[in-house]
Amino acid sequence: MTAAAPAPAPLRVGNASGFYGDRFSALHEMLTGGELDVLTGDYLAELTMLILGRDRLKNPDAGYAKTFLRQLETTLGPALDRGVRIVTNAGGLNPAGLAAAIRDLAGRLGLAARVAHVEGDDLTARAAGLGLDGVLTANAYLGAWGIAACLDAGADIVVTGRVTDASLVVGPAAAHFGWGREDYDALAGAVVAGHVIECGPQATGGNYAFFTEIPDLRRPGFPIAVVEADGGSVITKHPGTGGAVTTGTVTAQLLYEIAGARYAGPDVTARFDTVRLTGDGPDRVRIGGVRGEAPPPTLKVGCNSLGGFRNQVEFVLTGLDIEAKAELVRAQLGGFDAEWTLARTDRADAAVQEEASAVLRCVVRSADPKAIGRAFSGAAIELALAGYPGFHVTAPPGEASPYGVFEAASVDAREVEHIAVLPDGRRRVIEPPLATREVTETGQPPLPPPLPPGPRRRAPLGTVAGARSGDKGGSANVGVWVRTDDAWRWLAHTLTVEEFRRLLPETADLPVTRHVLPNLRALNFVVDGLLGQGVASQARFDPQAKAVGEWLRSRHVDIPETLL
């Protein structure tokens, strides 16, 4: 009888970038800080694609994250020496161009690097035929199988354009373990691991609600997912690095920029309501139990377009009669169609002038930059000697600047040509999934029994609850979680959609959906329209909703004294 082949060893996948502009030294730190098999880098976001699109308008050979190429100048050699394979979406709108630039860099350094890339996501040239008129960029979110094909062909470096962030982990895991297209549970587990590490140090204490509990957050380490053959994983970090990996930091990142329990991707729909977290030692959290389902038949397409031009002036209002001063400015600038926001940051009887001041922000938009350039900002400054007492502004008059609009669309997966360009130049077409399933939420899970009545105390929600928020186009999500079963019994029955709207009045007239995730003791709220037409439109003071969760935590509610 032939002995069964041993199971492949776990795959250690690190992350060295969560966005275009993340810590430059992270690639070197991750390569030299401990053992890795694969190192990923996520450089793309909705706003990044707009930035790269404008770069490409100026230079057709541009369109990729130039930072990554500079990082490789000192790290390509160490990566090859250690046998660490690099997978990154830094290719942006021009993955072939970045792959060629890496080959040129390797040649200058005297290194032999096998470079592959994945393309087909860029639908801009075909946008009109797909019903996506007038876009600057249109990119389908591809999956993991092109990456896996490149790695199977021996690539040392795989460059992609717009793939889902988690695909940077799923692809290497699928290649390493030999998963098939219908190994949904394993694929879903890798999606969850990829989602946790995709934003770098947000999994190790960055942006963490209970950050004061992290022993050393001055320079948190970047995360590692140790992925196992069944798709389970352990989230950790290199020894000796700052920050921490706890069930709390992992929970927070799991709730980042998601919607309901079904997290749809191009290769699998991961069931976030099945995720289970357990501590596995210092700076180690095990993720298990993840179930997966067939992916939807469509791919998400991120579309960026130029929305027009924008200008703004911020008036500082100090001391008494703040509302009357704001009303005077509005009347004096009445010739412009403007969006006004008064931020009452002032306090009475302030000992510091800045603390006695509020900010009145005036934003104007137009298709004509001249109409809202110096014609607007100059008119605002002309009020300096004719306006409210104490008149001053935060910046000198300026010209209008372009702004972007983001829209999420979808196309049939069969309309997108997903191509792996292997290290030897051969082109392999990645077929769309044969089995698909529309994503439908099947109702909310049952809630735990409420806490029995008892004395309560008025206190900030954040005394007992953590939160993390983020953006998806014009929508915002706010994930809220607690750390004990009793706190969950209270939160699940207390933080309803109505209470959420009461606590955050800016959401009162917007569609708000609540999703329940009992395994994480968490609620996720999706607020449609809070961010207008996306981050690039700058429709809001916090255009990516990064701090909405902290605003919610600061609001006061009646909390059972047993939880305090």
Buried (B, 14 or more C-beta within 10 A) or exposed (E): EEEEEEEEEBBBBBBBBBBBEBBEEBBBBBBEBBEBBBBBBBBBBBBBBBBBBBBBEEEEEBBBBBBBBEBBEEBBBEBBEBEBBBBBBBBBBBBBBBBBBBBEBBEEBEBEBBBBBBBBBBBBEBBEEBEBEEBBBBBBBBBBBBBBBBBBBEBBBBBBBBBBBBBBBBBBBBBBBEBEBBBBBBBBBBBBBBBBBBBBBBBBBBBBBBEEEBEEBEEBBBBBBBBBBBBBBBBBBBEEBBBBBBBBBBBBBBBBBBBBBBBBBBBBBBBBBBBEBEEBEEBBBBBBBBBBBBBBBBBBBBBBBBBBBBBBBBBBBBBEEBEEBBBBBBEBBEEBEBBEBBEEEBEEEEEEEEEBBBBBBBBBBBEEBEBBBBBBBEBBBEBEEEBBEBBEBEEEBBEBEEBBBBBBBBBEBEBBBBBBBBBEEEEBEBEBBEEBBEBEEEEBBEEBEEBEEEEBEEBBBBEBBBBBBBBBBBBBBBBBBBBEEBBBBBBBBBBEBEBBBEBBEBBEEBEBBBBBBBBBBBBBBBBBBBBBBBBBBBBBEBBBBBBBBBBBBEBEBEBBEEBE
